[in-house]
Amino acid sequence: MACLIKISEFIKRVYGAEDATPPTPQTITRQCRKGMLPAEQKGRMWYVKWDVYQKRTGNHLVDRVLSN
C-alpha cells in the first residue's frame, strides 16, 4: 500500500526547509494530473505517493523500469 500524503504536506516535506519560494498547490496538482509526480486522485483531492516519490532517481527511463 502506497503512503499517500496531501499536496500541502508534500510541499512542506520537499520545499519547507529551503529559503526558495515553493511552488503553489495548483502547480503540484497540475504535475500530478500530467503524471509528472506519482500521485492518486480520490474524489477531487490529489495525494502524492510519498514512498514512490522518494525512490525516484531523476532519470525518467530508469524510474519507469524500477516502478514496474
C-alpha positions as CSV (number, residue, x, y, z in Angstrom):
1,M,0.0,0.0,0.0
2,A,1.4,3.4,-1.0
3,C,1.9,6.1,1.6
4,L,-0.3,8.9,0.3
5,I,0.2,12.4,1.5
6,K,-1.7,15.6,0.8
7,I,-0.3,18.2,-1.6
8,S,0.2,20.6,1.3
9,E,2.2,18.0,3.3
10,F,4.2,17.2,0.1
11,I,5.2,20.9,-0.2
12,K,6.2,21.1,3.4
13,R,8.4,17.9,3.1
14,V,10.1,18.8,-0.1
15,Y,10.3,22.6,-0.1
16,G,9.8,23.6,3.6
17,A,13.5,23.7,4.7
18,E,14.7,25.8,1.8
19,D,14.8,29.5,1.5
20,A,13.4,29.5,-2.0
21,T,9.7,30.1,-2.7
22,P,7.9,26.7,-3.1
23,P,5.6,26.0,-6.0
24,T,1.9,26.6,-5.4
25,P,-0.5,23.8,-4.7
26,Q,-2.0,24.3,-8.1
27,T,1.3,23.7,-9.7
28,I,1.8,20.4,-7.8
29,T,-1.8,19.4,-8.7
30,R,-1.1,20.1,-12.4
31,Q,2.1,17.9,-12.2
32,C,0.0,15.1,-10.6
33,R,-2.6,15.3,-13.4
34,K,0.1,15.2,-16.1
35,G,1.8,12.2,-14.5
36,M,5.0,14.1,-13.6
37,L,4.6,13.1,-10.0
38,P,3.5,9.7,-8.7
39,A,0.0,10.5,-7.4
40,E,-3.5,9.3,-7.0
41,Q,-6.8,11.2,-7.1
42,K,-9.5,10.4,-4.6
43,G,-12.6,12.4,-5.2
44,R,-11.4,15.9,-6.1
45,M,-8.3,15.7,-3.9
46,W,-4.8,14.6,-5.2
47,Y,-2.4,12.7,-3.0
48,V,1.3,12.2,-3.7
49,K,2.6,8.6,-3.3
50,W,5.4,9.6,-0.9
51,D,7.2,6.2,-0.9
52,V,7.3,6.1,-4.7
53,Y,8.4,9.7,-4.9
54,Q,11.4,9.1,-2.6
55,K,12.6,6.2,-4.7
56,R,12.8,8.3,-7.9
57,T,16.2,8.7,-9.4
58,G,15.7,11.8,-11.6
59,N,16.2,9.7,-14.7
60,H,12.8,9.2,-16.4
61,L,13.7,5.9,-18.1
62,V,15.3,4.4,-15.0
63,D,12.3,5.4,-12.9
64,R,9.8,3.8,-15.3
65,V,11.8,0.5,-15.3
66,L,12.1,0.5,-11.5
67,S,8.4,1.3,-10.9
68,N,7.3,-1.8,-12.9
